[in-house]
Amino acid sequence: MSVTTTGSASDRLRALGLDLPSLADNPYYVDHRAVGSSIHISGQLPFKDGALLGQGVVGRDVDLETARELARHAALNCLAAAVQAVGDLDQVRIVQMLVFVASAPDFGLQSKVANAASELLIDVLGENGRHARTAIGVAGLPLNTPVEIQMVCTPV
């Protein structure tokens, strides 16, 4: 993990070769909802340009490194929702992240999958990216995706 503290969060994101994605509208839920100063980000899947980047169960169909990359994409989508809510990446502070990993019963490395998302948040947001976190294994997720991430954030 390399934490760069210079430049804006947007500059750090670009330095990682990443851009915030556009999120597709959904008729059944919103990507974020503010309650007081807290912003609740709906569970985000690892979509990129409208395509789900992976399917399957981690530890059976999906290896650890692939799952980590999928977690990074899901976290990036969460950041996009946070920016929709607060208007600017430099104004986002992550409070909590919940990482769901569709995994084989004996996998046990859900925290290593979640670490990839945590690293991205800290690399981009610096201290504002440090967060409380839970990583849990589940039997299945929507669209057979290996990873889903939900967040709570606040404006800085």
Salt bridges, closest charged atoms under 4 A:
ASP11 OD1 - ARG14 NH2 2.60
ASP61 OD2 - ARG60 NH2 3.11
GLU65 OE1 - ARG68 NE 3.73
GLU69 OE1 - ARG72 NE 3.64
GLU69 OE2 - HIS73 NE2 3.39
GLU119 OE1 - ARG68 NH2 3.28
GLU127 OE2 - ARG130 NE 3.31
